[in-house]
Amino acid sequence: MPLDGEWARADVLRVLRDVCPNDRLDWAHIAKVYNFDLQALDDPQGIVPITAWHGTFEYVAKSLNDDAIMFDMFNKLDVGSFSIFDYVFACAPSLRDACQAWVRFIQIRTNAYRIKFEETETGAFIEWPSLEGRGEWRQNMFARIGWAARQLEHALDMNVPPILIEIATYPPEKTSAFQKKYQGRIQFRAPTNRISLPKALLNRPLRRQDPHLYQIILKSALQELDEFGQMVSPISRLANEIAASLSEGGAALPKIAAKIGMSQRAIQRLLAKEGTTYRQLNEEIRKSAAERYLRSTDLPMKEIAFLLGFSELSTFSRAVKLWFGESPRKVREKLAACRTRSAEEDDALETPLSSVVPPDTLVKPT
């Protein structure tokens, strides 16, 4: 269910290329496989499709034969690797201001999702959505978590700040230095992708906070927001709102239309241009989410059914059998078995939503 018009900034792939320890990767071929412009990587304004963004991370990790390496590669990046987006965080007056800046300016990084920042009685959390149906995002999320933790480490001047990390996928088979550093503070197979922060840190002045400099940074960020904020994707917002609303009792069209401020007819016309219907989009998102929950979490079936908007476990079971041809339990067993197979078998069995290219074809011949 890739959605047309969804993009992310290409500099993330440039950084991945530049820090990758395997300099024999054939990036021209990778660009061809994932259908993006290789020159965009070195263009300060370059963008790539969100599916290419996700897919490239998956195959680079496979080519390196290390499913935990993204944590380390992106946790070691210098602050400023992603230009103004790094600096609106690093130079903010306080941690609260920094997190709010990420929420405000995420549109200069991608139009496919939004970051959530919410305060609770005991602290706050930053949350990234699970993008259903846009290909496997696991390695990209490992990179994002490593990068975000690095921003916090630098801004707070702490080697290991007292944060808790939740990741909505299964843990890597290998163990990174990052995982050892945050041992006991990372929960895999969680319901969400989230970093939780203690309340005591929210008002803390940041290491590089500078009011005069920050005004200059905000001005530059607003200029980028004017440019990239115009490149919105209404269908992306629609899909994300459906995914977020499932556990609230379903995602009926009138409810979603009211949430995103569009009429029902406008939504139907938008989807018709994409060659689909609201019912089909809703079903694809549910199916993709069901596959992720069954593959990547240990949640009980009853809880998965609730998260997908099913009021009865029997209704969820019938839907899974319709989607995958087997019961939820058997689907979970088969998906778990896929993860224990060789890398070559994983290529064929673990990514049913996208075509597969053997990792060795992405390496330049000697």
C-alpha positions as CSV (number, residue, x, y, z in Angstrom):
1,M,0.0,0.0,0.0
2,P,2.7,2.6,-0.9
3,L,1.1,6.1,-1.1
4,D,2.0,8.4,-3.9
5,G,3.6,11.6,-2.9
6,E,5.0,10.5,0.4
7,W,8.7,11.6,0.7
8,A,11.5,12.0,3.2
9,R,14.7,14.1,3.0
10,A,17.4,12.3,1.0
11,D,20.2,13.5,3.3
12,V,19.4,10.6,5.6
13,L,20.5,8.2,2.8
14,R,23.6,10.3,2.2
15,V,24.6,10.0,5.8
16,L,23.9,6.3,5.7
17,R,26.1,6.0,2.6
18,D,28.9,8.0,4.1
19,V,29.0,6.2,7.5
20,C,28.4,2.7,6.1
21,P,31.5,0.6,6.7
22,N,31.0,-1.3,3.4
23,D,32.3,1.0,0.7
24,R,31.6,-1.6,-2.0
25,L,27.9,-1.1,-1.9
26,D,26.6,-0.2,-5.4
27,W,24.5,2.9,-4.6
28,A,23.6,3.4,-8.2
29,H,22.0,0.0,-8.3
30,I,20.3,0.6,-4.9
31,A,18.8,3.8,-6.4
32,K,17.5,1.9,-9.4
33,V,16.0,-0.9,-7.2
34,Y,14.2,1.5,-4.9
35,N,13.4,4.1,-7.6
36,F,15.0,7.2,-6.3
37,D,17.4,9.8,-7.9
38,L,20.9,9.1,-6.7
39,Q,21.8,12.8,-7.1
40,A,19.2,13.7,-4.6
41,L,21.5,12.4,-1.8
42,D,23.9,15.2,-2.3
43,D,21.2,17.9,-3.0
44,P,20.5,19.9,0.2
45,Q,16.8,20.0,-0.9
46,G,16.7,16.4,-2.2
47,I,13.9,14.1,-1.3
48,V,13.2,10.3,-1.9
49,P,10.0,8.2,-1.7
50,I,9.3,7.0,1.9
51,T,9.3,3.4,0.7
52,A,12.8,3.9,-0.7
53,W,13.8,5.5,2.6
54,H,12.7,2.4,4.5
55,G,13.8,-0.2,2.0
56,T,17.4,1.1,1.7
57,F,18.0,0.8,5.4
58,E,16.7,-2.8,5.4
59,Y,19.0,-3.9,2.6
60,V,22.1,-2.1,3.9
61,A,21.7,-3.9,7.2
62,K,21.4,-7.2,5.4
63,S,24.4,-6.5,3.2
64,L,26.4,-5.8,6.4
65,N,25.0,-8.9,8.0
66,D,24.3,-7.0,11.2
67,D,20.7,-6.2,12.1
68,A,21.8,-4.1,15.1
69,I,24.4,-1.8,13.4
70,M,22.0,1.1,12.7
71,F,21.7,1.9,16.4
72,D,25.5,2.4,16.6
73,M,26.0,4.2,13.2
74,F,23.3,6.8,14.0
75,N,24.1,7.2,17.7
76,K,27.7,8.2,16.7
77,L,26.7,11.0,14.3
78,D,27.8,14.5,14.9
79,V,25.1,16.9,15.9
80,G,24.3,18.9,12.8
81,S,24.4,16.0,10.4
82,F,20.8,16.9,9.5
83,S,21.4,20.6,9.6
84,I,18.6,22.8,10.8
85,F,16.5,20.0,12.3
86,D,19.3,19.1,14.6
87,Y,19.9,22.6,15.7
88,V,16.3,23.5,16.5
89,F,16.7,20.8,19.2
90,A,20.3,21.3,20.3
91,C,20.1,25.1,20.7
92,A,16.6,25.3,22.3
93,P,16.2,27.0,25.7
94,S,15.0,23.8,27.4
95,L,14.3,20.2,26.7
96,R,10.6,20.9,26.6
97,D,11.2,23.6,23.9
98,A,13.5,21.2,22.0
99,C,10.9,18.4,21.8
100,Q,8.2,20.9,20.8
101,A,10.5,22.1,18.0
102,W,10.8,18.6,16.6
103,V,7.0,18.4,16.5
104,R,6.7,21.8,14.9
105,F,9.4,21.3,12.2
106,I,9.1,17.6,11.4
107,Q,7.4,18.7,8.1
108,I,10.8,19.8,6.8
109,R,12.0,16.2,7.1
110,T,9.0,14.3,5.8
111,N,5.4,14.5,4.9
112,A,4.7,10.9,5.7
113,Y,4.3,11.2,9.5
114,R,4.2,13.5,12.4
115,I,6.1,13.3,15.8
116,K,4.0,13.4,19.0
117,F,5.2,15.0,22.2
118,E,3.0,14.7,25.2
119,E,3.5,15.5,28.9
120,T,2.2,13.2,31.6
121,E,2.1,13.4,35.4
122,T,5.5,11.8,35.8
123,G,7.3,13.1,32.6
124,A,6.8,13.2,28.9
125,F,7.4,11.2,25.8
126,I,8.3,11.6,22.1
127,E,6.5,9.2,19.8
128,W,7.0,8.1,16.2
129,P,4.1,6.3,14.5
130,S,4.4,2.9,12.9
131,L,3.8,3.5,9.2
132,E,1.6,0.7,8.1
133,G,1.9,-0.5,4.6
134,R,4.9,1.5,3.5
135,G,7.4,-1.5,3.6
136,E,9.5,-2.7,6.5
137,W,10.6,0.2,8.7
138,R,12.5,-1.7,11.4
139,Q,16.1,-0.7,10.5
140,N,15.1,2.9,9.8
141,M,13.5,3.0,13.3
142,F,16.6,1.6,14.9
143,A,18.5,4.4,13.2
144,R,16.0,7.1,14.3
145,I,16.2,5.9,17.9
146,G,20.0,5.9,17.9
147,W,20.0,9.4,16.4
148,A,17.4,10.8,18.8
149,A,19.2,9.4,21.8
150,R,22.4,11.0,20.5
151,Q,20.6,14.4,20.4
152,L,19.4,13.9,24.0
153,E,22.9,12.9,25.1
154,H,24.5,16.0,23.6
155,A,21.8,18.5,24.6
156,L,21.7,17.3,28.2
157,D,25.5,16.7,28.4
158,M,24.9,13.2,29.6
159,N,26.5,10.0,28.4
160,V,23.4,8.0,29.2
161,P,20.4,10.2,30.1
162,P,17.7,8.6,32.2
163,I,15.4,7.8,29.3
164,L,13.2,4.7,28.5
165,I,13.0,3.5,24.9
166,E,10.1,1.5,23.5
167,I,10.3,0.0,20.0
168,A,7.3,-1.6,18.3
169,T,9.2,-4.4,16.6
170,Y,11.3,-7.5,17.6
171,P,14.9,-7.1,18.9
172,P,17.9,-7.6,16.6
173,E,19.7,-11.0,16.7
174,K,23.0,-9.2,17.2
175,T,23.7,-6.8,20.0
176,S,25.0,-3.3,19.4
177,A,27.1,-1.1,21.7
178,F,24.0,1.2,21.9
179,Q,21.9,-1.7,23.4
180,K,24.6,-2.4,25.9
181,K,24.8,1.3,26.9
182,Y,21.0,1.5,27.4
183,Q,20.7,-2.0,28.9
184,G,17.5,-2.4,30.9
185,R,16.1,0.8,29.3
186,I,15.0,-0.6,25.9
187,Q,11.8,-2.5,25.5
188,F,11.3,-4.3,22.2
189,R,7.9,-5.6,21.0
190,A,6.2,-2.5,22.5
191,P,2.9,-1.1,21.3
192,T,4.6,2.1,20.2
193,N,7.9,3.7,19.2
194,R,8.6,6.0,22.0
195,I,11.3,7.7,24.2
196,S,10.1,8.6,27.7
197,L,11.7,11.4,29.6
198,P,11.6,12.2,33.4
199,K,9.7,15.3,34.4
200,A,12.7,16.8,36.2
201,L,14.6,17.2,32.8
202,L,11.9,19.1,30.9
203,N,12.8,22.5,32.2
204,R,16.5,21.9,32.2
205,P,18.5,24.4,30.2
206,L,20.3,22.7,27.3
207,R,24.0,22.7,26.9
208,R,24.1,24.8,23.7
209,Q,21.1,27.0,24.4
210,D,21.7,30.6,23.1
211,P,18.7,32.9,22.7
212,H,20.2,35.0,20.0
213,L,21.5,32.1,18.0
214,Y,18.2,30.3,18.4
215,Q,16.2,33.1,16.8
216,I,18.5,32.8,13.8
217,I,18.0,29.1,13.7
218,L,14.2,29.4,14.0
219,K,14.2,31.9,11.1
220,S,16.0,29.4,8.9
221,A,13.7,26.6,10.0
222,L,10.6,28.6,9.2
223,Q,12.0,29.3,5.7
224,E,12.4,25.6,5.2
225,L,8.9,25.0,6.6
226,D,7.5,27.4,4.1
227,E,9.1,25.4,1.3
228,F,8.6,21.8,2.4
229,G,5.4,22.4,4.2
230,Q,3.7,23.0,0.9
231,M,4.6,19.4,-0.2
232,V,1.8,17.9,1.9
233,S,0.2,14.5,1.2
234,P,-3.5,14.5,2.2
235,I,-3.7,10.8,1.6
236,S,-0.8,10.2,3.9
237,R,-2.5,12.1,6.7
238,L,-5.7,10.1,6.0
239,A,-3.9,6.8,6.2
240,N,-2.1,7.8,9.4
241,E,-5.3,9.0,11.0
242,I,-7.0,5.7,10.2
243,A,-4.2,3.8,11.8
244,A,-4.2,5.9,14.9
245,S,-8.0,5.6,15.3
246,L,-8.4,1.9,15.0
247,S,-8.1,1.2,18.8
248,E,-10.7,3.9,19.4
249,G,-13.4,1.7,18.2
250,G,-12.7,1.7,14.5
251,A,-12.1,4.3,11.8
252,A,-15.5,5.0,10.2
253,L,-15.4,7.5,7.3
254,P,-17.5,10.2,9.1
255,K,-15.2,10.1,12.1
256,I,-12.0,10.4,10.1
257,A,-13.4,13.1,7.8
258,A,-14.2,15.2,10.9
259,K,-10.7,14.6,12.4
260,I,-8.8,15.7,9.3
261,G,-11.2,18.5,8.3
262,M,-12.3,17.1,4.9
263,S,-15.7,16.2,3.7
264,Q,-16.5,12.6,3.1
265,R,-17.0,13.2,-0.6
266,A,-13.7,14.9,-0.9
267,I,-12.0,11.9,0.7
268,Q,-13.8,9.5,-1.6
269,R,-12.7,11.6,-4.7
270,L,-9.1,11.7,-3.4
271,L,-9.0,7.9,-3.1
272,A,-10.7,7.4,-6.4
273,K,-7.8,9.2,-8.1
274,E,-5.5,6.7,-6.4
275,G,-7.6,3.8,-7.7
276,T,-8.9,2.7,-4.4
277,T,-11.8,3.3,-1.9
278,Y,-12.0,4.2,1.7
279,R,-13.0,0.6,2.6
280,Q,-10.0,-0.8,0.7
281,L,-7.6,1.6,2.3
282,N,-9.0,0.9,5.8
283,E,-8.7,-2.9,5.2
284,E,-5.1,-2.6,3.9
285,I,-4.1,-0.6,7.0
286,R,-5.7,-3.1,9.3
287,K,-4.1,-6.0,7.5
288,S,-0.6,-4.4,7.6
289,A,-1.0,-3.6,11.3
290,A,-2.2,-7.2,12.0
291,E,0.9,-8.6,10.3
292,R,3.2,-6.2,12.3
293,Y,1.6,-7.0,15.6
294,L,1.7,-10.8,15.0
295,R,5.3,-10.7,13.7
296,S,6.9,-8.1,16.0
297,T,5.0,-8.3,19.4
298,D,4.1,-10.8,22.0
299,L,0.7,-9.1,22.6
300,P,-2.2,-11.4,23.4
301,M,-4.6,-12.0,20.5
302,K,-7.4,-10.2,22.4
303,E,-5.3,-7.1,22.8
304,I,-4.3,-7.1,19.1
305,A,-7.9,-7.4,18.2
306,F,-8.7,-4.4,20.3
307,L,-5.8,-2.3,18.8
308,L,-7.2,-3.1,15.3
309,G,-10.7,-2.0,16.3
310,F,-12.4,-5.4,16.5
311,S,-14.9,-5.7,19.3
312,E,-14.8,-9.5,19.3
313,L,-11.8,-11.9,19.1
314,S,-13.8,-14.2,16.8
315,T,-14.3,-11.3,14.3
316,F,-10.5,-10.6,14.4
317,S,-9.8,-14.3,13.8
318,R,-12.1,-14.4,10.8
319,A,-10.5,-11.3,9.3
320,V,-6.9,-12.7,9.8
321,K,-8.0,-16.0,8.1
322,L,-9.4,-14.0,5.2
323,W,-6.3,-11.9,4.9
324,F,-3.6,-14.6,5.3
325,G,-5.5,-17.9,4.9
326,E,-4.7,-19.1,8.4
327,S,-5.6,-18.5,12.1
328,P,-3.8,-15.7,14.0
329,R,-1.8,-18.3,16.0
330,K,-0.6,-20.1,12.9
331,V,0.3,-16.7,11.2
332,R,2.3,-15.7,14.3
333,E,4.1,-19.1,14.3
334,K,5.0,-18.8,10.6
335,L,6.2,-15.2,10.9
336,A,8.4,-16.2,13.9
337,A,9.8,-19.1,12.0
338,C,10.8,-16.8,9.1
339,R,13.1,-14.8,11.5
340,T,15.1,-17.9,12.4
341,R,15.9,-18.8,8.8
342,S,18.9,-17.8,6.8
343,A,19.3,-14.3,5.4
344,E,18.5,-15.7,1.9
345,E,15.2,-17.3,3.2
346,D,14.4,-14.1,5.0
347,D,14.5,-12.2,1.8
348,A,11.9,-14.4,0.3
349,L,9.6,-15.0,3.3
350,E,9.8,-12.0,5.7
351,T,8.9,-9.1,3.4
352,P,5.7,-10.1,1.6
353,L,4.7,-6.4,1.0
354,S,7.6,-5.6,-1.4
355,S,9.6,-7.3,-4.1
356,V,12.9,-8.7,-2.9
357,V,16.4,-8.2,-4.2
358,P,19.2,-10.4,-2.9
359,P,21.7,-8.3,-0.9
360,D,24.7,-9.5,-2.8
361,T,23.3,-7.9,-6.0
362,L,23.7,-4.5,-4.2
363,V,27.5,-4.9,-4.0
364,K,29.9,-3.7,-6.7
365,P,31.8,-6.5,-8.4
366,T,35.5,-6.6,-7.7
